[in-house]
Structures are given as structure tokens and as C-alpha cells.
Amino acid sequence: MAKYLLLKHYRGAPAAVNDVPMDKWTPEEISAHLRYMNEFAARLEKTGEFVDGQALAPEGTFVRYDGEGRPPVTDGPFAETKDLIAGWMVIDVDSYERAIELAGELSAAPGAGGKPIHEWLEVRPFLAATPTITECPHR
Amino acid sequence: MNEALLRSLTPSVLGILVRRGADFAAAEDAVQDALVEAVRVWPADPPRDAKGWLVTVAWRKFLDATRADAARRRREDLVDEEPAPGPAPTVDDTLQLYFLCAHPSLTPSSAVALTLRAVGGLTTRQIAQAYLVPEATMAQRVSRAKRTVSAVRFDQPGDVTTVLRVLYLVFNEGYSGDVDLAAEAIRLTRQLAAAIDHPEVAGLLALMLLHHARRAARTAPDGSLVPLAEQDRGRWDTELIAEGVEILQAALARDRLGEFQAQAAIAALHADAPTAEETDWVQIVEWYDELARLTDSPVVRLNRAVAVGEADGPRAGLAALAALDDSLPRHAAVAAYLHERDGDLATAARLYAEAAHKAPNLAERDHLTRQAARLNARRCH
């Protein structure tokens, strides 16, 4: 099993095929979309592949250390930030191919006009823990 | 096995151990161990005297732990002394536990965790699941909290308002996982109300009951939020409402008003209205005025603007809103609602979208996005 992060972007991903902001959908289309997302997560729980899913608020703050005895410096949010994460799902699957297959399904969530959004999701493998047996004959 | 009974015995058992000389942290661990054992043993072999069983087992766990402790020598005197299992003043013990677990030296999250475990009898695992943190994290939070209060004397009188804040926090967390935190908060507040006679304790209990009564109507089958005005009032729990109103009236009659009583009074006025249109908004505005006087909270004034909008029309509501800082949480949502009532759908739709952007949780975000979508759809077609 290997863990993958499926990342959804507010900004920074290439434009989706069906790229209409959500407040321009009908309320029914919004409901259908949310239902699809909930059912997707529920199905992965049933298959034993779901780990975690979270959504993030669109605005964040940049923070850095500013030296001994001084409070941290904060800045932002920046309107020009190119990459803005909207949320994620962590899955634990048997193969990279399965991770890609699931990300594809998630990207098919319905949007405006009830049609799939074809949204670009980013799939990032977790760096795994060091295996106990390193002299593996298969490698 | 009756888990509610088991958990309701937790504070008095813990109180007995502490009065016998066990320090709070060790006693609390011992009671937790005894609860776990009860869950394991009772189904097959239920005791005749549940509390006696718990006291005996918890005391034995405490002695075992003390004997195993490196500081054994220091405590030998205590270990050798088998206490008489006489009755203890349990009501006082329970109250003291509430004070200790909500001690002002604790952070809110620590006080919540410690209260749920030491007073509520929940396991660390259950609390961790309810708050969506790893069990090890919650275990650390509990043990740090116990260290923080280790110097506090158990018989020291506490401040009931800090206890009420903690219970309010637990109630507001709602429920996730298999522990219903709202129901647990109500149980703990009932237990507190039995231990201390205080109008604000009654006020908080009434507030919880009146809000809990609406729970079934508050979400649609798909999990989306249903606003108060659109709720099916036939699905409100009339028994809880009747109980809440009765408790509130008794509290108000004592003429020691506090913010929880005032909030409960507003909830009671909503509960009283057979339909949303029949809501007594004029009285609700008056209660918001009381609340603003008691708390001086900008959030209260924001909610008051909504009530003013209903009582005196959306223009009056917008005028009340104009006096408030627009960086307040939910300011845009309130403005959107009032503009919609005023017939300015374009502004309302824009503000609903802005409110969704700033929403503090997913359910609200989805709700506000739907509101924006509803108005945009109406304007386009």
C-alpha cells in the first residue's frame, strides 16, 4: 500500500474543461456536486482506501521567524499567489495506477449544467517510511 | 450494559478516591482503568452495586499503580491504610471536579478534554475521535492538563462561569464520530444543575435544550443546513422545548439575569412561534439589547441587526449593520440576507458569494454558495 495526496487547487492548476464558478451554478447542481464528493469518499472508506479529506479556507497568512525575542513576522494573504490549495484527500492504495484512476473519478464530479468539471487534480505520492528489510531480492 | 449509568458514576467515584488521599492525577487514571474494566466485565457479570464495584476496582487500580510506582516508599503509609468504604458527600465532590477540570489555569481545549474524561467518563479514544485528533495527542493533552491543576487544592471553591464556558464549548462542537458531544454537554450540564443552584447554570441548560430540540430539523437528508425560517417546525422536539422553557422561566423569575438566560430567552421566543412569520421579533430585539448590555459583544450586535431587520424592516437592519465593523465574522452573510430582503438581489448575490469565501466551516460555505447560486439563477432567468 502507498499513500497519495490528491490536491485540489483554488488557483495554480490548469483551467478545468467545465470552468464555471460555483455561485453561477444552480442550487441543484451544487447539491449534485456535493453528493458526488460525499459518495466518493464514502465509497473509498468502504474499499479501505480512504485516509483523510479536508477543505481549506481560501485565505491564509505567511509567517516567518524574525529573530530571538521578536514576534514572528506575518504577511499576506497575497492576491497574486500563484498556487492556492483548496483541499485534499489522502488515499492509501495498492498502486500508482489506482491513485490515478481515483483522481480521474474525483475530477469527473458534476459541475455547471450537471456536466463533469474535468478539473485538474494534482496527485503526489507520500515519501514512504524506510522499509525494515532493505536487501530485497526483487529490487 | 448501561453506559450512561456507568459514566454518570464517574465523578462521584473519582471524588471518593481523592478524599481517601489519592492525588487527582493518579485517581483519575485509576477511575479510567476501572471504567474500561467495567465495559469489559459487566455485560457478562453485572454487579449489584455498580458504584461500590467501581470504587473497589478503581481503588485497587490506584494501589496497583502506586505500588508499581518508583515513589513507592514515599506512599507506603497510604497503601497500608485500607479505607472504610463509607458514603462520601458526592454532590460536593462532583461540583469540585467541575471546578477543577475548568480551572482558569487551563486552556479551553485542555479544560474540555479533562472535563469530558474526569467528569464525563469518556475514554481518551472517544474524546480523540470526537475532536478528530490522534489518540496519543489527546492523551498528552489530558495528562498535561492534570499536571497543570496538580497544585490546585480539591476543596478550593471555583468559579461556575468558567465551568459554563467549557460546557458551552462542548455543546457547540455538535457531534462527529460515535460520541454525541451535544447530548454529552446536556448530560453534564444537568448534572451540574443538580449540584449547584445558579440561574446561569439553568440558563445554559435551557439554551442547550432549546437548541437541541431543533436538531432533527436543522439539516436536510443530504447534510445541508436548513435555516431557522425554513425548518419544519413539526420536527422540533416539543418535550425538550417544554423542559427548556420551564427551566428558563424558573431561572428568570430569580431576577439575576445573565447572558445564557438571555440567549435562552431568544431561543425560547423562536421555539414559541408556530411559524417563522409569527416570530415575536420585537421581543427578540429587546433580548438582544439585554445581551449587548451584558456582554458588549460585536457578534451579539451583528445578530441584533438581523432581528432589527425582521422587526422594523430590512432598511432598519442595514442601518444597524452600518455601525458595525465589516471584518466581523459573518458580517457579509448578514448583509447579504438584509439586502435580499430589501430587494437588491445583485448586491445580495455578490455578498453571499463573499460570505461563502469567508465561511468558517464547510456546511456554512455550501449553504452560502447555494444562496448566491439561487439569487444568480433568479436574476438570469
Interface residues (C-beta under 8 A of the other chain):
Chain A: P21 M22 D23 K24 W25 T26 P27 E29 I30 S31 L34 R35 N38 A55 A57 P58 E59
Chain B: D222 G223 S224 A349 Y352 A353 A356 H357 K358 A359 P360 L362 R365 D366 T369 R370 A372 A373 R374 N376 A377
